[in-house]
Amino acid sequence: MAHIVVLGAGTGGMPAAYEFRDALDSQHTITVINERDYFQFVPSNPWVAVGWRNRADITFPIEPYLNRKNINFITARCTKLDPENNQLELDNGKTVQYDYLMITTGPKLFFEEVEGAGPHGGHTHSVCSVDHAEKLWADYQKLLEKGSGHIVVGAMPFASCFGPAYEFAFIVDADLRKRKMRHKYKMTYVSSEPYVGHLGLGGVGDSKGMLESELRNHHIDWIINAKTTKVEAGKMFVDEYNAEGGTVKKSHEISFDLAMMLPSFKGVDAVAAVEGLCNPRGFVIVDELHRSPKFKNIYSAGVCIAIPPVETTPVPTGAPKTGYMIESMVTSAVHNIADELAGKQPHTTGTWNTICLADFGDTGAAFVALPQLPPRNVAWFKKGKWVHMAKVAFEKYFIRKMKKGSSEPFYEKSILKMLGITRI
């Protein structure tokens, strides 16, 4: 009998636990460890930040749903990973032994990268967690009461997921239009991307032209190649770099009333501290089987793994890990551990494709990059009201799927079919 431990219970960890339970005999024990006792559907956080959703809509307690599938759950933060002894030390004083470890922690939100950033003691907001989104909603309401102001939205250097920044900018725009107050607020998009629509992917289809057009049509100014260097109360200091040469083109002091800036990502401390497991920024190094080259019984999937940037950019940007990619990583790792337990050679590899539905409040954009790294077989980018409706449907489906304990893959069976894409 083997003990498989899943560290992290987000959009990678919860499906991984269910897939392990379906793939393995009941004699094998599965334990999920997560520092919070609830699951949060992170893609809906931009809606929480404008009051379109609340915590109860997008969260639920983890333990009862895992227990129904004969999966153990521990609420605790991992303080130390000891791969030499195959054990985890937790902040509740307990030690957990494992035979196989699946790391799905997601990232550490490294607000400290920029002085004065972040919702805890800093001057910017985030939509990376439901707690952050609730705090942003509280301050957004204060700005609405004020009746005017400047809203800055964007991404810091080393950010690696730009979709939520575009989403939040357009969702705020839509919310202000619904309130018939849009004309009273200035909006600026400030991003480390080398151009609008880069998305950490080197662009997808005509994402540059389309997103520039959308920002222009919604009267949202932009500054790209933007390295945010410091934030003070109501003021953001930004160096705008030239596209060639990496020299500063212009320094900006941007006064703002509300700012939502996606932070840089790093690996979580306990994992990053293990020598030979991670790259310099703390992301887990994995091979094509999603297994650590150094520690063969450690697998990893999701935002916490190391993926090189698509290209070098004047201001550092990372490559995103979107839902379809995470789903594929999880399935690959689960199948390979199942093969090892059955005495077989692991051989399953992930599908390095990107699919994203970005909500713009009353419309939206969908992009597909197959594979993620160019040159691509498919580079597809479309917009329309149907994307907003699809994003709402996806939220409902995924939360219901996690409560049900289903391990059925979603993206390849549903999203690709919906988009009419058959070539992988």
C-alpha positions as CSV (number, residue, x, y, z in Angstrom):
1,M,0.0,0.0,0.0
2,A,1.3,3.5,-1.0
3,H,0.6,6.8,0.5
4,I,0.2,9.6,-2.1
5,V,0.2,13.1,-0.7
6,V,-1.2,16.1,-2.7
7,L,0.2,19.4,-1.5
8,G,-2.2,22.1,-2.4
9,A,-5.9,22.0,-3.1
10,G,-6.5,24.5,-5.9
11,T,-7.6,24.1,-9.5
12,G,-4.8,21.5,-9.9
13,G,-4.7,19.8,-6.5
14,M,-8.4,19.0,-6.1
15,P,-8.8,17.4,-9.6
16,A,-5.5,15.5,-8.9
17,A,-6.9,14.0,-5.8
18,Y,-10.0,12.8,-7.6
19,E,-8.0,11.4,-10.5
20,F,-5.8,9.5,-8.1
21,R,-8.8,8.1,-6.3
22,D,-10.3,6.9,-9.6
23,A,-7.0,5.6,-11.0
24,L,-5.7,3.7,-7.9
25,D,-7.0,0.8,-5.9
26,S,-8.6,1.5,-2.6
27,Q,-5.7,0.0,-0.7
28,H,-3.7,3.1,-1.6
29,T,-4.1,6.1,0.7
30,I,-4.5,9.6,-0.7
31,T,-4.1,12.7,1.5
32,V,-4.5,16.3,0.5
33,I,-2.8,19.0,2.5
34,N,-3.8,22.7,2.1
35,E,-3.3,25.7,4.3
36,R,-6.9,26.8,3.9
37,D,-9.9,24.6,4.7
38,Y,-11.9,25.9,1.7
39,F,-11.6,25.6,-2.1
40,Q,-11.7,28.9,-4.0
41,F,-12.5,29.2,-7.7
42,V,-9.8,31.8,-8.5
43,P,-11.0,32.7,-12.1
44,S,-14.1,34.3,-10.5
45,N,-12.2,36.7,-8.3
46,P,-12.4,39.7,-10.7
47,W,-16.2,39.4,-10.3
48,V,-15.9,39.3,-6.5
49,A,-13.9,42.5,-6.7
50,V,-16.8,44.5,-8.3
51,G,-19.5,42.8,-6.2
52,W,-20.9,40.5,-8.9
53,R,-20.0,37.5,-6.8
54,N,-19.4,36.9,-3.1
55,R,-17.3,34.4,-1.2
56,A,-20.2,32.0,-0.8
57,D,-20.6,31.8,-4.6
58,I,-17.1,30.7,-5.4
59,T,-15.9,28.8,-2.3
60,F,-16.8,25.6,-0.4
61,P,-15.3,23.6,2.5
62,I,-12.9,21.0,1.2
63,E,-13.0,18.2,3.7
64,P,-16.5,16.8,3.4
65,Y,-16.2,16.5,-0.4
66,L,-12.8,14.8,-0.3
67,N,-14.0,12.5,2.5
68,R,-16.9,11.3,0.4
69,K,-14.4,10.0,-2.1
70,N,-12.3,8.3,0.6
71,I,-9.6,11.0,0.4
72,N,-8.0,12.3,3.6
73,F,-7.6,16.1,4.2
74,I,-5.4,18.1,6.5
75,T,-5.7,21.8,7.0
76,A,-2.1,23.0,7.6
77,R,0.7,24.9,6.0
78,C,3.8,22.9,5.0
79,T,6.8,24.5,6.7
80,K,9.4,22.0,5.5
81,L,9.7,19.5,2.7
82,D,12.3,16.8,3.5
83,P,12.6,14.6,0.3
84,E,15.5,12.6,1.7
85,N,13.2,11.2,4.3
86,N,10.0,11.4,2.3
87,Q,8.2,13.6,4.8
88,L,6.5,17.0,5.2
89,E,6.6,19.1,8.4
90,L,3.4,21.1,9.0
91,D,2.8,24.2,11.0
92,N,0.5,22.3,13.3
93,G,3.5,20.3,14.6
94,K,2.7,17.1,12.7
95,T,4.9,15.2,10.3
96,V,3.4,13.4,7.3
97,Q,5.2,10.6,5.5
98,Y,4.6,9.9,1.8
99,D,5.6,7.4,-0.9
100,Y,4.7,9.8,-3.7
101,L,4.3,13.6,-3.4
102,M,2.3,15.7,-5.9
103,I,3.1,19.4,-5.5
104,T,0.2,21.6,-6.7
105,T,0.7,24.6,-4.4
106,G,0.2,27.3,-6.9
107,P,2.6,30.3,-6.6
108,K,3.7,32.5,-3.8
109,L,2.4,36.0,-4.5
110,F,5.6,37.9,-4.2
111,F,4.4,41.5,-3.6
112,E,7.8,42.2,-2.0
113,E,9.3,42.3,-5.5
114,V,8.1,45.9,-5.7
115,E,8.3,48.3,-2.7
116,G,4.9,49.4,-1.5
117,A,3.0,46.8,-3.5
118,G,0.2,44.5,-2.2
119,P,-2.9,44.6,-0.1
120,H,-1.1,43.8,3.1
121,G,0.7,46.9,4.2
122,G,1.1,48.1,0.6
123,H,-0.9,50.3,-1.7
124,T,-2.1,48.0,-4.5
125,H,-4.8,45.4,-4.7
126,S,-4.8,41.9,-6.2
127,V,-7.4,39.4,-7.6
128,C,-5.3,36.4,-6.9
129,S,-7.3,35.2,-3.9
130,V,-10.8,35.7,-2.7
131,D,-9.5,37.5,0.4
132,H,-7.7,40.0,-1.9
133,A,-10.8,40.4,-4.1
134,E,-13.0,41.1,-1.1
135,K,-10.6,43.8,0.1
136,L,-10.6,45.3,-3.4
137,W,-14.4,45.3,-3.5
138,A,-14.4,47.2,-0.2
139,D,-12.1,49.9,-1.6
140,Y,-13.9,50.0,-5.0
141,Q,-17.2,50.8,-3.2
142,K,-15.4,53.7,-1.4
143,L,-14.3,55.0,-4.8
144,L,-17.8,54.7,-6.2
145,E,-19.0,56.8,-3.2
146,K,-16.4,59.4,-4.0
147,G,-17.8,59.7,-7.5
148,S,-14.7,60.1,-9.6
149,G,-11.0,59.0,-9.7
150,H,-8.2,57.3,-11.6
151,I,-8.2,53.5,-11.7
152,V,-4.9,51.7,-12.6
153,V,-4.9,48.1,-13.6
154,G,-2.0,45.9,-14.8
155,A,0.8,43.6,-13.9
156,M,4.2,44.0,-12.1
157,P,7.5,42.7,-13.4
158,F,7.8,38.9,-13.3
159,A,4.1,38.5,-13.4
160,S,3.2,35.4,-15.5
161,C,-0.6,35.5,-15.8
162,F,-1.9,38.6,-17.6
163,G,-5.5,37.5,-18.4
164,P,-6.9,38.5,-15.1
165,A,-5.5,42.1,-15.5
166,Y,-7.3,42.5,-18.8
167,E,-10.4,40.9,-17.4
168,F,-10.5,43.2,-14.4
169,A,-9.9,46.4,-16.5
170,F,-12.8,45.5,-18.8
171,I,-15.1,44.3,-16.0
172,V,-14.6,47.5,-14.1
173,D,-15.4,49.4,-17.3
174,A,-18.5,47.4,-17.7
175,D,-19.6,47.9,-14.1
176,L,-19.1,51.6,-14.3
177,R,-21.1,51.8,-17.5
178,K,-23.9,49.9,-15.9
179,R,-23.9,52.4,-13.1
180,K,-23.8,55.2,-15.7
181,M,-20.6,56.5,-14.1
182,R,-17.9,55.5,-16.6
183,H,-17.4,59.1,-17.8
184,K,-16.3,60.1,-14.3
185,Y,-13.3,57.7,-14.1
186,K,-10.0,57.7,-15.9
187,M,-8.5,54.2,-16.4
188,T,-4.9,53.2,-17.3
189,Y,-3.5,49.7,-18.1
190,V,0.1,49.4,-16.9
191,S,1.9,46.2,-17.8
192,S,5.3,44.6,-18.0
193,E,4.3,43.0,-21.3
194,P,6.3,44.3,-24.3
195,Y,3.0,45.1,-26.1
196,V,-0.7,45.0,-25.5
197,G,-1.9,41.4,-26.0
198,H,1.4,39.7,-25.4
199,L,-0.1,37.8,-22.5
200,G,3.2,36.2,-21.7
201,L,2.7,34.1,-24.8
202,G,4.3,36.2,-27.5
203,G,0.8,37.1,-28.6
204,V,-1.9,34.7,-29.9
205,G,-3.3,35.4,-33.4
206,D,-4.3,39.0,-33.6
207,S,-4.4,39.5,-29.8
208,K,-2.3,42.6,-30.1
209,G,-4.5,44.4,-32.6
210,M,-7.7,43.2,-31.0
211,L,-6.9,44.1,-27.4
212,E,-5.4,47.5,-28.4
213,S,-8.7,48.1,-30.2
214,E,-10.7,47.1,-27.1
215,L,-8.7,49.3,-24.8
216,R,-9.0,52.2,-27.2
217,N,-12.8,51.7,-27.6
218,H,-13.3,51.5,-23.9
219,H,-11.2,54.7,-23.3
220,I,-8.5,52.9,-21.3
221,D,-5.0,54.3,-21.8
222,W,-2.0,52.0,-21.6
223,I,1.7,51.9,-20.7
224,I,3.6,48.8,-21.7
225,N,7.2,47.7,-21.2
226,A,6.4,49.1,-17.8
227,K,8.6,48.3,-14.8
228,T,6.9,49.3,-11.7
229,T,9.6,50.2,-9.3
230,K,7.8,51.6,-6.2
231,V,4.3,52.4,-5.0
232,E,3.3,55.0,-2.5
233,A,-0.1,55.9,-1.2
234,G,-1.9,57.2,-4.3
235,K,1.2,57.2,-6.5
236,M,2.9,54.6,-8.7
237,F,6.5,55.0,-10.0
238,V,7.0,53.3,-13.4
239,D,9.9,53.1,-15.8
240,E,8.8,52.6,-19.4
241,Y,11.5,50.8,-21.4
242,N,12.3,51.0,-25.0
243,A,11.4,47.9,-27.1
244,E,15.0,47.6,-28.2
245,G,18.1,47.9,-26.0
246,G,16.4,47.7,-22.7
247,T,16.9,51.4,-21.8
248,V,14.4,53.5,-20.0
249,K,12.3,55.5,-22.5
250,K,10.4,57.5,-19.9
251,S,9.8,57.5,-16.1
252,H,6.2,58.0,-15.0
253,E,4.7,59.1,-11.6
254,I,1.1,57.9,-11.9
255,S,-1.4,59.3,-9.4
256,F,-4.2,56.9,-8.7
257,D,-7.2,56.4,-6.5
258,L,-7.4,52.6,-6.9
259,A,-4.8,50.2,-8.3
260,M,-5.1,46.5,-9.0
261,M,-1.6,45.2,-10.1
262,L,-0.9,41.5,-10.5
263,P,2.2,40.6,-8.5
264,S,5.3,38.7,-9.5
265,F,5.1,34.9,-8.9
266,K,7.6,32.8,-7.0
267,G,7.6,29.3,-5.6
268,V,6.3,28.7,-2.1
269,D,8.9,28.8,0.6
270,A,8.9,25.2,1.8
271,V,9.3,23.9,-1.7
272,A,11.7,26.5,-2.9
273,A,14.1,25.7,0.0
274,V,14.8,22.2,-1.3
275,E,18.1,22.1,-3.1
276,G,17.9,20.7,-6.6
277,L,14.1,20.7,-6.7
278,C,13.5,24.2,-8.0
279,N,14.8,26.9,-10.3
280,P,16.2,30.1,-8.8
281,R,12.7,31.6,-8.4
282,G,11.4,28.6,-6.6
283,F,9.4,26.9,-9.3
284,V,9.6,23.1,-9.4
285,I,11.7,21.6,-12.2
286,V,10.0,18.7,-13.9
287,D,10.7,16.5,-16.9
288,E,8.3,15.6,-19.6
289,L,6.6,13.1,-17.2
290,H,6.0,15.9,-14.7
291,R,8.5,14.3,-12.3
292,S,11.4,15.9,-10.6
293,P,14.7,14.8,-12.2
294,K,16.4,14.7,-8.8
295,F,13.6,13.2,-6.6
296,K,11.9,10.5,-8.6
297,N,8.9,10.2,-6.3
298,I,8.0,13.9,-6.5
299,Y,5.7,15.1,-9.2
300,S,4.3,18.6,-9.8
301,A,1.7,20.3,-11.9
302,G,0.2,23.7,-12.3
303,V,1.4,27.3,-11.7
304,C,4.2,26.0,-9.4
305,I,6.2,24.3,-12.1
306,A,9.1,25.9,-13.9
307,I,8.4,26.9,-17.5
308,P,10.8,29.2,-19.3
309,P,9.5,32.5,-20.8
310,V,8.3,32.3,-24.3
311,E,10.8,35.0,-25.2
312,T,13.1,37.5,-23.6
313,T,11.3,40.8,-22.9
314,P,12.7,44.2,-21.9
315,V,10.8,43.9,-18.6
316,P,10.7,40.4,-17.2
317,T,7.5,38.4,-17.9
318,G,6.7,34.8,-17.2
319,A,4.7,32.2,-19.2
320,P,1.2,31.5,-18.0
321,K,-0.1,28.1,-17.0
322,T,-3.8,28.0,-18.0
323,G,-6.5,25.6,-17.2
324,Y,-6.2,23.2,-20.1
325,M,-2.4,22.9,-19.5
326,I,-2.9,22.3,-15.8
327,E,-5.6,19.7,-16.5
328,S,-3.2,17.9,-18.9
329,M,-0.3,18.1,-16.4
330,V,-2.4,16.6,-13.6
331,T,-3.6,13.7,-15.8
332,S,0.0,13.0,-16.9
333,A,1.4,12.9,-13.4
334,V,-1.5,10.7,-12.1
335,H,-1.1,8.2,-14.9
336,N,2.6,8.0,-14.4
337,I,2.4,7.4,-10.6
338,A,-0.3,4.8,-11.3
339,D,2.0,3.1,-13.7
340,E,4.9,3.1,-11.2
341,L,2.7,1.5,-8.5
342,A,1.6,-1.2,-11.0
343,G,5.3,-1.9,-11.8
344,K,5.2,-0.3,-15.2
345,Q,7.4,2.2,-16.8
346,P,5.8,5.7,-16.7
347,H,5.3,7.2,-20.1
348,T,2.5,9.7,-20.2
349,T,3.3,13.3,-21.2
350,G,1.3,16.5,-20.9
351,T,-0.2,18.6,-23.7
352,W,1.5,22.0,-23.8
353,N,-1.5,23.9,-25.1
354,T,-3.1,27.1,-23.9
355,I,-6.8,27.7,-23.9
356,C,-8.3,30.8,-22.1
357,L,-11.7,32.4,-21.8
358,A,-11.3,36.0,-20.7
359,D,-14.4,37.8,-19.5
360,F,-14.8,41.5,-20.3
361,G,-18.0,42.0,-18.3
362,D,-20.6,41.9,-21.0
363,T,-18.4,40.4,-23.7
364,G,-15.1,38.5,-23.8
365,A,-12.3,37.0,-25.7
366,A,-11.1,33.4,-26.2
367,F,-7.6,32.5,-27.3
368,V,-6.1,29.2,-28.2
369,A,-2.3,28.5,-28.7
370,L,-1.5,25.0,-29.8
371,P,1.2,24.4,-28.6
372,Q,1.9,27.2,-26.2
373,L,5.4,27.9,-27.5
374,P,5.6,29.1,-31.1
375,P,5.7,28.1,-33.9
376,R,2.2,26.9,-33.4
377,N,-0.2,24.6,-35.2
378,V,-3.1,26.8,-34.1
379,A,-3.1,30.4,-33.1
380,W,-6.7,31.5,-32.6
381,F,-8.2,34.5,-31.0
382,K,-11.9,35.5,-31.1
383,K,-14.2,37.8,-29.1
384,G,-18.0,38.0,-28.5
385,K,-20.7,38.0,-25.9
386,W,-20.7,34.2,-26.1
387,V,-17.3,34.2,-24.2
388,H,-18.9,36.0,-21.2
389,M,-21.7,33.4,-21.1
390,A,-19.2,30.5,-21.5
391,K,-17.1,31.9,-18.6
392,V,-20.2,31.9,-16.4
393,A,-21.1,28.4,-17.5
394,F,-17.5,27.2,-16.8
395,E,-17.6,28.6,-13.3
396,K,-20.8,26.8,-12.5
397,Y,-19.6,23.6,-14.1
398,F,-16.1,23.5,-12.4
399,I,-17.4,24.2,-8.9
400,R,-20.1,21.5,-9.4
401,K,-17.5,19.1,-10.7
402,M,-15.3,19.7,-7.6
403,K,-18.2,19.1,-5.3
404,K,-19.2,16.0,-7.2
405,G,-15.7,14.6,-7.1
406,S,-15.5,14.1,-10.8
407,S,-12.2,13.5,-12.5
408,E,-13.5,13.8,-16.1
409,P,-11.3,16.1,-18.2
410,F,-13.1,19.2,-19.2
411,Y,-11.1,21.2,-21.7
412,E,-10.5,18.7,-24.4
413,K,-14.0,17.3,-24.3
414,S,-15.9,20.6,-23.8
415,I,-14.0,23.7,-24.5
416,L,-12.2,22.6,-27.7
417,K,-15.5,21.2,-29.0
418,M,-17.3,24.4,-28.2
419,L,-14.6,26.4,-30.0
420,G,-14.9,24.0,-33.0
421,I,-11.2,23.1,-32.8
422,T,-10.3,19.5,-33.6
423,R,-6.6,19.7,-34.3
424,I,-4.5,19.3,-31.2
